[in-house]
Amino acid sequence: MRDHVITLIQSRRARIGVIGLGYAGLPLALRFAEEGFSVSGFDIDRVKVTAINAGRSPVHGIADSRVAASGMVAYATMEAAAACDALIICVPTPIGPHKEPDLTAVRETVAALAPYLRAGQALALESTTYPGTTTDYLLPALSAAGLTPGQDAFLLYSPEREDPGNPDGTVGRMPKLIAGETEACLAVGMALYGPVAGGLVPVSSLAAAELTKLYENVFRAVNIGLVNELKRLCHALDLDVHEIIDAAATKPFGFMPFRPGPGLGGHCIPVDPYYLAWKAKEVGARTDFIELAGRVNDAMPDYVIARLRDALDQRGRTLTGARILLLGLAYKPEVPDTRESPAVEIFRLLSERGAELSYHDPFVPSFPATRRLHGNAPDLESQALTPDILAAQDAVLVVTPHKAVDYAMVVRHARLVIDTRGVFRRPIPATLQGDTKGDFGSGPAWAYEHVIQA
Ligand SMILES: NC(=O)c1ccc[n+]([C@@H]2O[C@H](COP(=O)([O-])OP(=O)(O)OC[C@H]3O[C@@H](n4cnc5c(N)ncnc54)[C@H](O)[C@@H]3O)[C@@H](O)[C@H]2O)c1
């Protein structure tokens, strides 16, 4: 069976099914199509299914032309999964209200696929999750269908490493981890993913691949926590944290620069460490670094607001009734994704304190419903950025440094700028290099009396 499936894949006669057509699943589905495979996509979101079948991309950063050229067919129900030789699950893995793993989408996907599992299929999980998930959730479905991994079906875990907004951060350009339940599973997995990935990194077990993915993201969360702590210390010492980071980054070994910010955002870094912390508790192990980084990073929105409050106070103003414009709502530059965005948390905290809020984000035309606001969406649209509007604010709060914003105009017309990202400094951070819109002045932030680092 193994050789038969590998031959099917190598001859491109294998039909690929991708379940969950979001930031992770859609680019993967398109890569398979671009390598000559016939691809079926599955998603419970009928709007996405309709868009894809009409040749339109429902995911920011993916061109309609790629979807139209792919020939992929999308479905809102699973019947067509029976015809697929590989089924790859890319559904969300968020956290619940108590920061516990929420595997509802994985569980529901496996249940929906169960009637269509058959001999000769490869079943892969891509969603980020704690070690043991693939074995706990996918293996029982194969067993219930009378299938044995490595003999008549193939069980895989290969985590997504997509970096939305980064043209080099997509599946075809990055090495991909791959693990199988057995050696035969791994051999099928290597054949399956080889054509679409920018290299393969086989690891010894499903759990090892699951843990590696989490470790990659915990590494970032912990280092961001460290640099956020350094930022607060720098403010107390009246030093420029970005200067310290830039200087340290000249060390040719053993150092990797991370940038401080207003707190964590997105579907991965604020979420994934808690998957590992949860699993660690189950096996009686400690994850002190994860907990500590979580505390530091979660406190950043409050810290930003404290800096804002102090700056307003010095100008005889209070947060209550202050007109504040948030610059950037997305969790990172150049994307429209607001999941877990610290800007939304800052918005929530400021509105609780009675501030009059507006926002500008070229990627987010209207304020979305988010988990941080309990699924509610404030009735706000992105405000045009004009000299008059900037001058009418008590403060402009830079949360997400999108490149398209004219920061020179901001600093010229705003009465008070609270900069959480180091936009107003020299040298300008890498995210903005080559895209600056004017003169940012000749000194660090505090050369402008009205720009406060936060
Ligand atoms: N977005 C990223 O940059 C990124 C990077 C690395 C890993 N990941 C991981 O990839 C996984 C997916 O994340 P994403 O960002 O693509 O999420 P997403 O929300 O963009 O896309 C997930 C899709 O799955 C669909 N879906 C949900 N439940 C479903 C079900 N039961 N059946 C079928 N479809 C269902 C949703 O409608 C949605 O279209 C997560 O585990 C995430 O941690 C994401």
The ligand as an ORCA input file, in Angstrom:
! r2SCAN-3c Opt
* xyz 0 1
  N      -2.137     32.095     10.559
  C      -0.887     31.757     10.703
  O      -0.013     32.545     10.414
  C      -0.488     30.393     11.210
  C       0.883     30.093     11.241
  C       1.290     28.875     11.723
  C       0.331     27.982     12.186
  N      -0.998     28.297     12.149
  C      -1.933     27.307     12.653
  O      -2.748     26.870     11.599
  C      -4.050     26.532     12.106
  C      -5.093     27.309     11.319
  O      -4.883     28.699     11.528
  P      -5.323     29.795     10.480
  O      -4.573     31.039     10.835
  O      -5.213     29.257      9.092
  O      -6.856     29.971     10.853
  P      -7.993     30.656      9.963
  O      -9.053     31.057     10.907
  O      -7.397     31.680      9.046
  O      -8.506     29.480      9.047
  C      -9.094     28.340      9.575
  C     -10.237     27.929      8.688
  O     -10.778     26.720      9.203
  C     -12.192     26.777      9.044
  N     -12.807     25.847      9.974
  C     -13.031     26.001     11.300
  N     -13.614     24.913     11.789
  C     -13.768     24.035     10.774
  C     -14.306     22.745     10.656
  N     -14.811     22.112     11.723
  N     -14.317     22.154      9.444
  C     -13.811     22.806      8.362
  N     -13.277     24.033      8.408
  C     -13.255     24.642      9.600
  C     -12.537     28.223      9.301
  O     -13.780     28.569      8.737
  C     -11.373     28.941      8.627
  O     -11.645     29.256      7.273
  C      -4.021     26.888     13.590
  O      -3.728     25.755     14.346
  C      -2.878     27.870     13.687
  O      -2.303     27.880     14.973
  C      -1.411     29.482     11.657
*
